[in-house]
């Protein structure tokens, strides 16, 4: 009888066991959206699964409860809530209702991340390395030697740095050809190409682009920003054509190279016109940077498209945010001409004022790719030599959230897309 009384006392004195941690991602509840992704990634590295609640409270994360996870959230300044089993089940039941444009996607394994970037670059030279560092998500830096050495198979996710795959050194010749940094970068690129067995940088960069293409076709996920987007597709279209003028590769370009482009080789773009003038800081008609005179900075926003979470979970994952309007930002490649985006490619974000695509996603073979226009979501017009962005000042950045959506995407348990 005494033992029964003790047992009853214990059962009544212990509070209901809270077995779930909810990390809300709406604007009102979350203090640090960017580090929330880092917490989610960290939990995945512990071989624990996470549920990504698409369109629920800004794309909230549901994690297993544990003292270590709670402490980690507190240390990193991530807002979280403790839910009972019953509360969690009620949320999931509501999400599963056909009347709700919501879905719970299981994240199973932390993806291995590679960033394609010159070895000497600092994390703040590129928005992706900057946000990965801030969110405390580990990554490996690779470059041409690793790509050509078939090391891409080691990684689930590949980011392309602000890069020029055409071999024209970023088209910086007109303004910076006498600058020491330009001369040094050109010399380093030429030395690397020779080391890897190529007579010209343009040939070496094309070979790298083809390796990356094969990586995606084989099932990899590629995320590119700024000039890595259009220069990558241009390099694929010009696989058998010399489009470089003598100041770039030492010999003339092929006559009528525009007519020899093969748009069937590209990922996202078609029917674009190359910029022949070597003094102009532009690759082609794909980019709309110089077609934005009617887009003042104060009203430069792009809207995220809405998708069916249950029928199209992939684009829904990639557009999760706490706002449907994202502040615009520029780059060498700021945005994409809609008429030159292939019809098989999904437009995830657009600037309706100027009729431009800002954020694209598509399937190539067994893999996926995302192209995101602009250089730095919190630096409107980043220029050479500008100071780095301090993400401590932008912990809730919607523009940076789109990058981190892509980082987590390979962790999702895949469902066949219905459209």
VOPAGU-2260 file (C-alpha; in pm, 1 decimal, decimal comma):
REM VOPAGU-2260
SITE   aa  ch    i         X         Y         Z
SITE  UNK   A    0       0,0       0,0       0,0
SITE  UNK   A    1     288,1     233,5      91,4
SITE  UNK   A    2     457,2     157,2    -240,7
SITE  UNK   A    3     136,9     238,3    -429,1
SITE  UNK   A    4     110,0     575,7    -251,4
SITE  UNK   A    5     471,7     656,8    -342,6
SITE  UNK   A    6     408,1     554,1    -705,5
SITE  UNK   A    7      96,8     772,8    -722,6
SITE  UNK   A    8     288,1    1064,6    -571,8
SITE  UNK   A    9     562,9    1029,8    -830,8
SITE  UNK   A   10     317,8    1006,9   -1119,4
SITE  UNK   A   11     134,9    1322,5   -1012,5
SITE  UNK   A   12     450,2    1520,5    -934,8
SITE  UNK   A   13     618,0    1461,3   -1272,0
SITE  UNK   A   14     498,0    1708,6   -1538,4
SITE  UNK   A   15     376,5    1591,4   -1877,5
SITE  UNK   A   16     678,8    1481,2   -2076,8
SITE  UNK   A   17     753,4    1728,5   -2354,7
SITE  UNK   A   18     906,7    1525,7   -2636,2
SITE  UNK   A   19     919,1    1781,4   -2916,8
SITE  UNK   A   20    1100,0    2108,8   -2976,9
SITE  UNK   A   21     938,7    2346,1   -3224,9
SITE  UNK   A   22    1156,4    2610,9   -3386,9
SITE  UNK   A   23     913,0    2867,6   -3528,1
SITE  UNK   A   24    1023,2    3052,2   -3841,4
SITE  UNK   A   25     759,9    3324,3   -3866,6
SITE  UNK   A   26     851,5    3692,0   -3836,0
SITE  UNK   A   27     696,1    3741,0   -3493,9
SITE  UNK   A   28     838,9    3443,0   -3305,2
SITE  UNK   A   29    1192,0    3384,3   -3433,3
SITE  UNK   A   30    1485,1    3604,4   -3328,2
SITE  UNK   A   31    1749,1    3439,5   -3546,5
SITE  UNK   A   32    1616,9    3266,9   -3857,2
SITE  UNK   A   33    1962,3    3204,2   -4003,6
SITE  UNK   A   34    2105,9    3021,9   -3702,7
SITE  UNK   A   35    1785,3    2815,3   -3682,3
SITE  UNK   A   36    1901,2    2637,8   -3997,4
SITE  UNK   A   37    2232,2    2569,5   -3827,1
SITE  UNK   A   38    2053,5    2409,8   -3531,1
SITE  UNK   A   39    1854,2    2191,4   -3768,7
SITE  UNK   A   40    2169,7    2085,9   -3953,5
SITE  UNK   A   41    2343,9    2014,6   -3622,2
SITE  UNK   A   42    2059,1    1786,3   -3510,1
SITE  UNK   A   43    2082,3    1596,7   -3840,5
SITE  UNK   A   44    2453,2    1536,0   -3777,9
SITE  UNK   A   45    2350,6    1355,9   -3457,2
SITE  UNK   A   46    2163,3    1098,0   -3671,1
SITE  UNK   A   47    1827,8    1237,2   -3559,3
SITE  UNK   A   48    1546,2    1318,6   -3798,2
SITE  UNK   A   49    1375,2    1656,0   -3824,9
SITE  UNK   A   50    1036,3    1750,6   -3966,6
SITE  UNK   A   51    1021,9    2061,0   -4181,9
SITE  UNK   A   52     669,9    2203,1   -4156,1
SITE  UNK   A   53     620,1    2369,8   -4491,6
SITE  UNK   A   54     400,7    2682,4   -4485,1
SITE  UNK   A   55     343,3    2641,3   -4110,6
SITE  UNK   A   56     468,0    2943,0   -3913,1
SITE  UNK   A   57     713,3    3044,5   -4181,8
SITE  UNK   A   58     845,6    2692,6   -4239,4
SITE  UNK   A   59     899,1    2579,0   -3878,9
SITE  UNK   A   60    1122,2    2289,2   -3775,0
SITE  UNK   A   61    1006,2    2012,9   -3540,4
SITE  UNK   A   62    1292,5    1845,8   -3356,2
SITE  UNK   A   63    1318,5    1568,2   -3097,9
SITE  UNK   A   64    1337,3    1706,7   -2746,0
SITE  UNK   A   65    1660,7    1688,7   -2554,3
SITE  UNK   A   66    1854,3    1896,0   -2303,3
SITE  UNK   A   67    2151,0    1929,0   -2539,9
SITE  UNK   A   68    1929,2    2067,0   -2818,3
SITE  UNK   A   69    1763,0    2313,2   -2583,6
SITE  UNK   A   70    2102,2    2437,6   -2464,2
SITE  UNK   A   71    2230,8    2467,2   -2819,9
SITE  UNK   A   72    1929,8    2680,4   -2915,1
SITE  UNK   A   73    1992,5    2904,0   -2616,0
SITE  UNK   A   74    2363,2    2938,4   -2691,9
SITE  UNK   A   75    2299,1    3031,2   -3055,9
SITE  UNK   A   76    2010,0    3266,1   -2976,6
SITE  UNK   A   77    1746,3    3061,6   -3159,8
SITE  UNK   A   78    1386,4    3093,2   -3038,5
SITE  UNK   A   79    1214,3    2762,4   -2961,9
SITE  UNK   A   80     903,3    2619,7   -2797,5
SITE  UNK   A   81     847,1    2297,5   -2606,1
SITE  UNK   A   82     546,9    2090,6   -2714,8
SITE  UNK   A   83     386,7    1783,9   -2564,7
SITE  UNK   A   84     330,5    1477,5   -2778,1
SITE  UNK   A   85     -36,8    1567,3   -2800,1
SITE  UNK   A   86      32,7    1921,7   -2916,9
SITE  UNK   A   87     275,8    1798,7   -3180,7
SITE  UNK   A   88      29,0    1540,4   -3308,9
SITE  UNK   A   89    -244,5    1803,4   -3330,1
SITE  UNK   A   90     -20,8    2027,1   -3541,3
SITE  UNK   A   91      71,7    1740,1   -3774,2
SITE  UNK   A   92    -291,9    1632,9   -3807,0
SITE  UNK   A   93    -389,9    1987,1   -3901,1
SITE  UNK   A   94    -107,1    2010,8   -4153,9
SITE  UNK   A   95    -214,3    1682,0   -4315,8
SITE  UNK   A   96    -564,4    1812,5   -4384,5
SITE  UNK   A   97    -636,1    1845,4   -4759,3
SITE  UNK   A   98    -772,1    2194,0   -4690,2
SITE  UNK   A   99    -432,7    2318,3   -4571,7
SITE  UNK   A  100    -156,0    2417,7   -4815,1
SITE  UNK   A  101      98,1    2271,1   -4576,2
SITE  UNK   A  102     312,2    1961,5   -4554,2
SITE  UNK   A  103     551,5    1794,0   -4310,7
SITE  UNK   A  104     871,3    1686,1   -4485,4
SITE  UNK   A  105    1117,1    1456,4   -4309,7
SITE  UNK   A  106    1481,9    1562,6   -4310,9
SITE  UNK   A  107    1694,3    1251,4   -4270,3
SITE  UNK   A  108    2066,2    1317,5   -4313,9
SITE  UNK   A  109    2296,9    1618,8   -4299,8
SITE  UNK   A  110    2418,6    1681,2   -4657,2
SITE  UNK   A  111    2789,1    1704,9   -4729,8
SITE  UNK   A  112    2851,1    2054,9   -4860,2
SITE  UNK   A  113    3115,9    2176,3   -5103,0
SITE  UNK   A  114    3179,0    2536,0   -5203,3
SITE  UNK   A  115    3352,8    2597,6   -5535,5
SITE  UNK   A  116    3581,2    2890,9   -5461,9
SITE  UNK   A  117    3945,1    2994,2   -5509,9
SITE  UNK   A  118    4150,0    2882,7   -5211,3
SITE  UNK   A  119    4260,8    3235,0   -5120,7
SITE  UNK   A  120    3911,9    3376,8   -5088,2
SITE  UNK   A  121    3776,7    3466,9   -4745,3
SITE  UNK   A  122    3426,9    3356,7   -4627,2
SITE  UNK   A  123    3294,2    3711,2   -4669,2
SITE  UNK   A  124    3388,4    3715,0   -5040,2
SITE  UNK   A  125    3075,5    3512,2   -5113,3
SITE  UNK   A  126    2725,5    3524,6   -4965,5
SITE  UNK   A  127    2696,9    3147,0   -4931,6
SITE  UNK   A  128    3023,2    3094,0   -4744,1
SITE  UNK   A  129    2930,7    3390,1   -4527,4
SITE  UNK   A  130    2589,3    3254,4   -4426,9
SITE  UNK   A  131    2719,6    2899,5   -4382,6
SITE  UNK   A  132    2984,6    3033,9   -4145,9
SITE  UNK   A  133    2730,7    3244,6   -3956,7
SITE  UNK   A  134    2479,5    2958,6   -3930,3
SITE  UNK   A  135    2761,9    2726,8   -3817,1
SITE  UNK   A  136    2706,2    2479,2   -4099,5
SITE  UNK   A  137    3032,4    2307,0   -4201,6
SITE  UNK   A  138    3152,9    2302,3   -4560,6
SITE  UNK   A  139    3458,2    2208,2   -4764,5
SITE  UNK   A  140    3614,6    2445,5   -5015,5
SITE  UNK   A  141    3707,5    2291,6   -5349,7
SITE  UNK   A  142    3825,2    2432,9   -5678,8
SITE  UNK   A  143    3930,0    2324,8   -6026,1
SITE  UNK   A  144    4180,4    2058,2   -5922,7
SITE  UNK   A  145    3923,7    1876,2   -5710,6
SITE  UNK   A  146    3648,2    1909,1   -5972,0
SITE  UNK   A  147    3865,7    1778,2   -6254,2
SITE  UNK   A  148    3994,1    1507,3   -6016,7
SITE  UNK   A  149    3637,4    1372,7   -5984,7
SITE  UNK   A  150    3598,7    1468,2   -5617,9
SITE  UNK   A  151    3244,1    1602,6   -5660,5
SITE  UNK   A  152    3098,2    1257,9   -5594,4
SITE  UNK   A  153    3194,4    1303,3   -5229,5
SITE  UNK   A  154    2938,8    1581,2   -5182,5
SITE  UNK   A  155    2559,8    1612,1   -5185,1
SITE  UNK   A  156    2546,5    1988,4   -5242,6
SITE  UNK   A  157    2768,5    2217,0   -5446,9
SITE  UNK   A  158    2773,5    2594,6   -5447,6
SITE  UNK   A  159    2933,8    2785,4   -5732,9
SITE  UNK   A  160    3120,7    3093,0   -5617,4
SITE  UNK   A  161    3094,4    3429,8   -5794,7
SITE  UNK   A  162    3271,5    3280,9   -6094,9
SITE  UNK   A  163    3327,4    3314,4   -6468,1
SITE  UNK   A  164    3318,7    2981,6   -6650,1
SITE  UNK   A  165    3372,5    3145,4   -6990,3
SITE  UNK   A  166    3740,3    3225,8   -6931,5
SITE  UNK   A  167    3692,6    3603,4   -6964,9
SITE  UNK   A  168    3805,3    3683,4   -6609,8
SITE  UNK   A  169    3469,2    3814,0   -6500,2
SITE  UNK   A  170    3459,0    4069,3   -6782,8
SITE  UNK   A  171    3650,8    4306,2   -6552,3
SITE  UNK   A  172    3894,9    4395,6   -6831,8
SITE  UNK   A  173    3737,7    4730,2   -6921,1
SITE  UNK   A  174    3759,4    4885,3   -6575,4
SITE  UNK   A  175    4028,0    4689,9   -6391,7
SITE  UNK   A  176    4282,2    4554,3   -6642,9
SITE  UNK   A  177    4557,8    4767,3   -6485,1
SITE  UNK   A  178    4459,5    4684,6   -6126,1
SITE  UNK   A  179    4713,4    4467,5   -5940,2
SITE  UNK   A  180    4444,8    4229,1   -5816,8
SITE  UNK   A  181    4318,6    4170,3   -6172,4
SITE  UNK   A  182    4667,3    4105,7   -6307,8
SITE  UNK   A  183    4744,1    3868,8   -6020,8
SITE  UNK   A  184    4416,6    3677,9   -6059,2
SITE  UNK   A  185    4470,1    3641,8   -6434,5
SITE  UNK   A  186    4822,6    3510,4   -6382,1
SITE  UNK   A  187    4706,3    3261,2   -6118,3
SITE  UNK   A  188    4429,4    3134,9   -6347,2
SITE  UNK   A  189    4671,1    3088,0   -6637,1
SITE  UNK   A  190    4922,3    2903,6   -6418,0
SITE  UNK   A  191    4650,9    2673,8   -6283,8
SITE  UNK   A  192    4523,2    2596,5   -6633,3
SITE  UNK   A  193    4873,7    2504,3   -6749,8
SITE  UNK   A  194    4928,4    2292,8   -6439,4
SITE  UNK   A  195    4610,4    2100,8   -6519,1
SITE  UNK   A  196    4717,6    2042,7   -6880,0
SITE  UNK   A  197    4523,5    2315,2   -7064,9
SITE  UNK   A  198    4667,9    2574,3   -7299,3
SITE  UNK   A  199    4396,1    2830,9   -7222,4
SITE  UNK   A  200    4191,8    2927,4   -6916,9
SITE  UNK   A  201    3872,1    2921,4   -7123,8
SITE  UNK   A  202    3931,6    2554,6   -7211,5
SITE  UNK   A  203    4006,1    2464,4   -6851,1
SITE  UNK   A  204    3695,0    2642,9   -6719,7
SITE  UNK   A  205    3480,9    2473,3   -6982,3
SITE  UNK   A  206    3612,2    2135,8   -6869,6
SITE  UNK   A  207    3519,7    2226,0   -6511,5
SITE  UNK   A  208    3169,2    2328,1   -6620,5
SITE  UNK   A  209    3123,9    1995,2   -6798,4
SITE  UNK   A  210    3230,3    1803,1   -6488,0
SITE  UNK   A  211    2979,9    1999,6   -6280,8
SITE  UNK   A  212    2712,2    1930,9   -6542,1
SITE  UNK   A  213    2780,0    1556,8   -6512,3
SITE  UNK   A  214    2768,6    1582,0   -6132,2
SITE  UNK   A  215    2418,0    1726,0   -6147,3
SITE  UNK   A  216    2298,6    1479,7   -6409,6
SITE  UNK   A  217    2423,1    1199,4   -6186,1
SITE  UNK   A  218    2211,6    1317,3   -5892,7
SITE  UNK   A  219    2392,6    1611,9   -5733,3
SITE  UNK   A  220    2240,2    1941,8   -5622,3
SITE  UNK   A  221    2400,2    2259,6   -5756,0
SITE  UNK   A  222    2330,4    2608,2   -5623,3
SITE  UNK   A  223    2473,2    2909,2   -5810,7
SITE  UNK   A  224    2458,1    3283,0   -5754,8
SITE  UNK   A  225    2547,8    3597,5   -5946,7
SITE  UNK   A  226    2778,5    3546,2   -6247,9
SITE  UNK   A  227    2816,6    3172,3   -6184,1
SITE  UNK   A  228    2460,1    3131,2   -6313,6
SITE  UNK   A  229    2475,8    3270,2   -6666,3
SITE  UNK   A  230    2848,2    3214,0   -6724,9
SITE  UNK   A  231    2797,0    2843,8   -6646,3
SITE  UNK   A  232    2521,2    2806,5   -6904,6
SITE  UNK   A  233    2717,9    3011,5   -7158,5
SITE  UNK   A  234    3017,7    2780,5   -7116,2
SITE  UNK   A  235    2794,4    2477,9   -7180,4
SITE  UNK   A  236    2636,6    2636,9   -7488,1
SITE  UNK   A  237    2982,5    2724,2   -7623,5
SITE  UNK   A  238    3129,7    2379,7   -7562,8
SITE  UNK   A  239    3285,0    2362,4   -7912,9
SITE  UNK   A  240    3323,2    2734,9   -7979,5
SITE  UNK   A  241    3587,1    2997,7   -7895,4
SITE  UNK   A  242    3396,2    3303,8   -7770,1
SITE  UNK   A  243    3697,2    3478,6   -7609,3
SITE  UNK   A  244    3870,5    3780,9   -7760,3
SITE  UNK   A  245    4255,0    3797,6   -7777,7
SITE  UNK   A  246    4302,8    3989,4   -7450,4
SITE  UNK   A  247    4149,4    3692,1   -7270,0
SITE  UNK   A  248    4303,6    3388,2   -7437,1
SITE  UNK   A  249    4567,2    3516,0   -7681,3
SITE  UNK   A  250    4387,5    3435,5   -8005,6
SITE  UNK   A  251    4078,2    3563,5   -8192,8
SITE  UNK   A  252    3730,3    3432,3   -8123,7
SITE  UNK   A  253    3559,1    3208,8   -8377,2
SITE  UNK   A  254    3381,8    3390,4   -8657,2
SITE  UNK   A  255    3003,8    3396,2   -8609,9
SITE  UNK   A  256    3030,7    3222,3   -8273,9
SITE  UNK   A  257    2681,8    3340,5   -8181,4
SITE  UNK   A  258    2530,2    3116,7   -8449,6
SITE  UNK   A  259    2725,7    2817,1   -8323,8
SITE  UNK   A  260    2590,0    2815,9   -7969,0
SITE  UNK   A  261    2404,8    2499,7   -7866,1
SITE  UNK   A  262    2122,4    2596,8   -7630,8
SITE  UNK   A  263    2031,3    2233,1   -7589,4
SITE  UNK   A  264    2336,5    2193,7   -7366,2
SITE  UNK   A  265    2231,3    2455,7   -7110,5
SITE  UNK   A  266    2051,6    2411,7   -6780,2
SITE  UNK   A  267    1826,4    2716,4   -6755,0
SITE  UNK   A  268    1865,0    2963,2   -7041,5
SITE  UNK   A  269    1798,6    2967,7   -7415,2
SITE  UNK   A  270    1816,8    3200,2   -7716,8
SITE  UNK   A  271    2043,8    3448,2   -7539,8
SITE  UNK   A  272    2277,3    3687,0   -7722,9
SITE  UNK   A  273    2639,9    3708,5   -7610,5
SITE  UNK   A  274    2803,9    4043,4   -7539,1
SITE  UNK   A  275    3091,9    4075,0   -7785,2
SITE  UNK   A  276    3243,9    4395,8   -7649,0
SITE  UNK   A  277    3534,6    4298,3   -7416,8
SITE  UNK   A  278    3520,7    4640,0   -7251,2
SITE  UNK   A  279    3161,4    4592,0   -7134,4
SITE  UNK   A  280    3098,5    4442,2   -6791,8
SITE  UNK   A  281    2836,3    4196,4   -6915,1
SITE  UNK   A  282    2822,0    3840,2   -7047,5
SITE  UNK   A  283    2497,6    3826,5   -7240,0
SITE  UNK   A  284    2134,4    3930,5   -7272,9
SITE  UNK   A  285    2041,7    3689,4   -6990,5
SITE  UNK   A  286    2127,3    3942,9   -6721,5
SITE  UNK   A  287    1895,2    4238,0   -6661,9
SITE  UNK   A  288    2129,2    4458,0   -6454,6
SITE  UNK   A  289    2139,2    4726,6   -6723,4
SITE  UNK   A  290    1766,8    4698,3   -6794,7
SITE  UNK   A  291    1651,9    4811,9   -6449,5
SITE  UNK   A  292    1628,7    5189,0   -6486,7
SITE  UNK   A  293    1264,8    5182,1   -6375,8
SITE  UNK   A  294    1347,8    4990,7   -6054,3
SITE  UNK   A  295    1451,8    5237,7   -5781,7
SITE  UNK   A  296    1629,8    5095,7   -5478,8
SITE  UNK   A  297    1345,5    5194,0   -5245,3
SITE  UNK   A  298    1093,8    4977,8   -5430,6
SITE  UNK   A  299    1326,3    4698,1   -5543,1
SITE  UNK   A  300    1160,4    4384,1   -5409,3
SITE  UNK   A  301    1089,3    4046,7   -5562,6
SITE  UNK   A  302     798,2    3822,5   -5473,9
SITE  UNK   A  303     817,2    3452,0   -5400,6
SITE  UNK   A  304     583,1    3228,7   -5595,2
SITE  UNK   A  305     333,5    3011,8   -5408,8
SITE  UNK   A  306     324,0    2638,2   -5472,1
SITE  UNK   A  307     117,2    2346,4   -5348,3
SITE  UNK   A  308     303,6    2202,2   -5049,8
SITE  UNK   A  309     143,7    1859,9   -5091,6
SITE  UNK   A  310     181,8    1836,1   -5469,4
SITE  UNK   A  311     504,3    2032,1   -5523,6
SITE  UNK   A  312     707,2    2003,1   -5202,4
SITE  UNK   A  313    1040,0    2082,0   -5373,5
SITE  UNK   A  314     967,3    2440,6   -5485,3
SITE  UNK   A  315     769,3    2490,1   -5164,4
SITE  UNK   A  316    1078,6    2400,3   -4960,3
SITE  UNK   A  317    1295,7    2636,9   -5159,4
SITE  UNK   A  318    1059,3    2931,8   -5110,0
SITE  UNK   A  319     999,4    2898,1   -4734,2
SITE  UNK   A  320    1020,1    3238,4   -4569,2
SITE  UNK   A  321     860,5    3469,9   -4316,3
SITE  UNK   A  322     765,7    3714,5   -4591,1
SITE  UNK   A  323     647,5    3678,2   -4949,7
SITE  UNK   A  324     837,5    3992,9   -5053,5
SITE  UNK   A  325    1217,8    3985,8   -5046,3
SITE  UNK   A  326    1436,0    4293,9   -5066,1
SITE  UNK   A  327    1620,4    4309,6   -5398,9
SITE  UNK   A  328    1997,9    4324,2   -5437,2
SITE  UNK   A  329    2229,8    4358,1   -5732,7
SITE  UNK   A  330    2532,2    4175,9   -5868,5
SITE  UNK   A  331    2718,7    4127,5   -6192,6
SITE  UNK   A  332    2423,5    3906,7   -6278,6
SITE  UNK   A  333    2130,7    4059,3   -6091,9
SITE  UNK   A  334    1831,1    3889,4   -6250,8
SITE  UNK   A  335    1727,9    3693,5   -6556,3
SITE  UNK   A  336    1537,4    3783,9   -6871,7
SITE  UNK   A  337    1214,5    3583,6   -6844,7
SITE  UNK   A  338    1188,3    3520,7   -7219,1
SITE  UNK   A  339    1528,0    3348,8   -7208,0
SITE  UNK   A  340    1438,9    3109,4   -6925,6
SITE  UNK   A  341    1356,9    2762,2   -7054,5
SITE  UNK   A  342     990,7    2660,0   -7011,4
SITE  UNK   A  343    1099,3    2350,3   -6818,1
SITE  UNK   A  344    1258,3    2566,6   -6546,8
SITE  UNK   A  345    1049,1    2690,3   -6252,2
SITE  UNK   A  346    1056,4    3057,1   -6160,2
SITE  UNK   A  347    1053,3    3071,4   -5779,9
SITE  UNK   A  348    1086,4    3448,5   -5742,5
SITE  UNK   A  349    1019,8    3742,9   -5972,7
SITE  UNK   A  350    1034,5    4121,0   -5984,2
SITE  UNK   A  351     694,3    4202,1   -6128,3
SITE  UNK   A  352     769,8    4571,4   -6183,5
SITE  UNK   A  353    1044,9    4491,3   -6430,9
SITE  UNK   A  354     922,1    4151,2   -6548,2
SITE  UNK   A  355    1240,2    3973,2   -6443,9
SITE  UNK   A  356    1312,3    3634,2   -6288,8
SITE  UNK   A  357    1526,1    3640,5   -5973,3
SITE  UNK   A  358    1523,9    3284,7   -5845,2
SITE  UNK   A  359    1507,6    2967,9   -6059,4
SITE  UNK   A  360    1498,5    2595,1   -6001,8
SITE  UNK   A  361    1514,2    2298,9   -6234,3
SITE  UNK   A  362    1587,2    1930,8   -6280,1
SITE  UNK   A  363    1875,3    1797,4   -6488,2
SITE  UNK   A  364    1902,2    1421,6   -6520,1
SITE  UNK   A  365    1878,8    1277,9   -6170,2
SITE  UNK   A  366    1987,1    1602,0   -6003,7
SITE  UNK   A  367    1868,1    1953,5   -5928,2
SITE  UNK   A  368    1994,3    2306,9   -5972,8
SITE  UNK   A  369    1897,8    2648,2   -5839,6
SITE  UNK   A  370    2006,4    2984,1   -5984,2
SITE  UNK   A  371    1977,3    3290,5   -5759,1
SITE  UNK   A  372    2043,8    3634,6   -5906,8
SITE  UNK   A  373    2252,3    3894,8   -5722,6
SITE  UNK   A  374    2567,5    3892,4   -5510,3
SITE  UNK   A  375    2477,6    3967,2   -5146,8
SITE  UNK   A  376    2119,6    3981,3   -5012,5
SITE  UNK   A  377    2211,6    4246,5   -4753,8
SITE  UNK   A  378    2443,8    4462,1   -4966,4
SITE  UNK   A  379    2233,5    4626,5   -5234,6
SITE  UNK   A  380    2509,8    4716,7   -5480,1
SITE  UNK   A  381    2824,4    4532,3   -5378,5
SITE  UNK   A  382    3136,1    4672,1   -5542,3
SITE  UNK   A  383    3498,1    4562,2   -5555,3
SITE  UNK   A  384    3663,8    4658,3   -5227,9
SITE  UNK   A  385    3340,9    4715,0   -5032,6
SITE  UNK   A  386    3349,7    4606,1   -4665,8
SITE  UNK   A  387    3202,2    4267,0   -4578,9
SITE  UNK   A  388    2845,6    4225,0   -4461,6
SITE  UNK   A  389    2805,5    4161,8   -4088,3
SITE  UNK   A  390    2533,6    3899,8   -4062,2
SITE  UNK   A  391    2505,8    3963,5   -3688,4
SITE  UNK   A  392    2316,1    4273,6   -3801,0
SITE  UNK   A  393    2082,8    4071,2   -4027,4
SITE  UNK   A  394    1990,0    3750,7   -3837,2
SITE  UNK   A  395    1640,4    3742,7   -3987,8
SITE  UNK   A  396    1738,4    3818,1   -4350,3
SITE  UNK   A  397    1473,9    3677,6   -4592,5
SITE  UNK   A  398    1722,7    3691,2   -4880,8
SITE  UNK   A  399    1974,7    3477,2   -4695,7
SITE  UNK   A  400    1701,9    3235,7   -4587,6
SITE  UNK   A  401    1654,6    3135,1   -4950,9
SITE  UNK   A  402    2018,1    3022,2   -4962,5
SITE  UNK   A  403    1975,0    2809,6   -4650,8
SITE  UNK   A  404    1654,2    2653,6   -4785,6
SITE  UNK   A  405    1870,0    2513,1   -5062,6
SITE  UNK   A  406    2131,8    2388,2   -4816,4
SITE  UNK   A  407    1873,8    2175,2   -4632,8
SITE  UNK   A  408    1693,2    2053,0   -4943,1
SITE  UNK   A  409    1921,2    1748,7   -5006,4
SITE  UNK   A  410    1841,9    1627,2   -4653,0
SITE  UNK   A  411    1474,9    1579,7   -4739,1
SITE  UNK   A  412    1324,8    1238,5   -4793,2
SITE  UNK   A  413    1240,6    1259,2   -5160,9
SITE  UNK   A  414     887,5    1235,9   -5289,6
SITE  UNK   A  415     806,7    1215,5   -5655,4
SITE  UNK   A  416     707,3    1558,8   -5782,0
SITE  UNK   A  417     359,8    1559,1   -5934,3
SITE  UNK   A  418     391,0    1853,8   -6175,7
